[in-house]
Amino acid sequence: MNLQFISDSKGKITGVFIPINEWNDLKNKYKEIEQEKIGVPEWHKALVLKRLEEYKKDPSSAVDFDKAMDDIEKEL
């Protein structure tokens, strides 16, 4: 796939350009790709609500996002 990445003035990737013929191939392969609304499964909603309640009970149990990302990257 011949993707082109679009970056802002700081070099951060802000978008991706996909050639139209490759986009059409993806649309044929994945019929639902252009759907604007993709539903969230009920089990996922329930899990998020459970974790939110756990956080409300003990906010100190939350892990800083940057630290979590660093920990994940170390395991890769």
N, C-alpha and C positions, 0 to 999 in steps of 0.2 A: 504494500500500500504506500502510495506516494503522498504522505502528509506534509503540510507546511505549518510550522508553528508561528503564531503571532505573539510578539513580545511588546511590553511597554518600554518606556524610556529607561527603566532600571534593569531591563533584561528578564523581568518576570513574565512567564508565559501566560497570556490572557485569552488565547483562542487557538483553534486548529482549523486549517483549511483542508477540506477533502475534495479532490477533483470530482466533478459531477458524475463521470462514468463509474467511479468507485462508490460514490454515494448511491447511485442507482442499483449497483450490485448489492450493496448492503440492504437497501430497501426490499429487494427481491428475496434476499436470504432471510431477513428478519422483518416480517410483515408489520409487526407492532412498533417499529422503530420511530415512526412519526407521531405516535400517540402523545398528546400533550399531557394527559393525565394517566399516570401509572399508579394503580392502587397499592397501598401499603397493607401487607397481610395483617390480620387481626392479632396473630401471635406476636408480631413485631411491635405493634402498638401496645399490647399488654406488657411486654418486656420493658419498653421505654417508660411506661407509667410506673412500673414496679421500681425501676432504678431511680426515677425521679422521687418517689416516696422515700426510698432509702437515703437519698441525698438530703432530702428535707429533714430527716431524723438526725443525720450526722454529716453536716457539710464538710467537716474536716476529713472525711473518708475519701473525698474527691482527689484525683490526681491532676496536677497541672498539665495542660495540654502539651506544652513544649517538652516537659519531662517524659510524658507518655510517648510522644513521638521519638524522642531520643532513645528510650528503652526499646521501642519496636525496631528502630534502625540498627541498634546494636545486635539484635537477634538475626538480622538478615544476612 
